[in-house]
Amino acid sequence: MKIGMLTSGGDCQGLNATMRGVAKALYNKLGRNIEIYGILDGYKGLIDGNFKKLRSRDFSGILTRGGTILGTSRKPFKKMTVIEEDGIDKVKAMKENYKKMELDCLVILGGNGTHKTANLLSQEGLNIVTLPKTIDNDLWGTDITFGFNSALDVATDVIDRIHTTATSHGRIFVIEIMGHKAGWLTLYSGVAGGADIILLPEIPYDIKKITEEIDSRTKEGKGFSIIAVAEGAVSVEESKMTKKEFKAHRAVMPQPSIAYRVADEIASATNHEVRVVVPGHIQRGGAPNAYDRVLSTRFGAGAAELILNKQYGNMAGMQNGRVVPVPLEEVAGKLKNVPADDEVILTARNIGISFGD
Ligand code: F6P
């Protein structure tokens, strides 16, 4: 049996651990009867025919390694079927290279964009099995993605460290957590780090509610406040705009990102000193935590099972504590947002955390 592997989209903790899980389970079952090809730099490598044969030893010592040994890249799905200036028919090239490698199955690790292309390739007749990767935890069809829990540790640690300075100086801190479309990481790290205000893409904020909350904390003798804001948070006014209007509005926003804007708005409405912290890609970097190592290994072994059973066209997803096949057409193009009645949201509201609404 011959399989190919590629990692696509933003990197995160657990990519190597997951590939190791797939490989170890296949070597364990098939011994010398399995050949694995690593396709370099995501779909780009599949288009360009950039791949190499991997050996069992290539999967040793990578359980704890961050990033991806295969490299990755972002290829916008919208352009996958479009012939650009280079004149390359990308879908045709990917199919040809799959055939050239004589693959029985292609294993694809990625998030939302990656799954749209994976579904397209599956519909084009390739045998595909995918794995749910993203620190954003916003992939449909799985209760959790690998990378999320490790990024959560990092984001929580950032909030913890800022807390000490915020209390010592009596300052307001706005901490920007990754997540453009979904607020899972901000919600969980906000609660874990004891944030006072949490702003999510799913709950448009009213700046007046935020400053009222800060004022009420000041009156209670709490001179500091921690605001965890998701990269993709929007104001109530912005939530009413069309996509086009929103884009134009953000294009002329004087601040480099949402955290800076929220900070400016708070500073001009209150007498507080406000500081901004943007941990950025630190959240995606370094080794997977213990939880993600176990999760990645389970996902990897689960994907190997799908390959051995020829259950192609599926993602190995986690549902109710079990790794299960989830059809790619169900996953592709859907986003798993934080629902308004999510238990963690309700709990946060119960203990008085404000969502700025
Ligand atoms: O999807 C993962 C993610 O880290 C998002 O949280 C973030 O908005 C985005 O990727 C950043 O992308 P890039 O690494 O391309 O700047």
Residues whose N, C-alpha, C, O or C-beta is under 5 A from the ligand:
A	BS01	F6P	G10 D136 M178 G179 H180
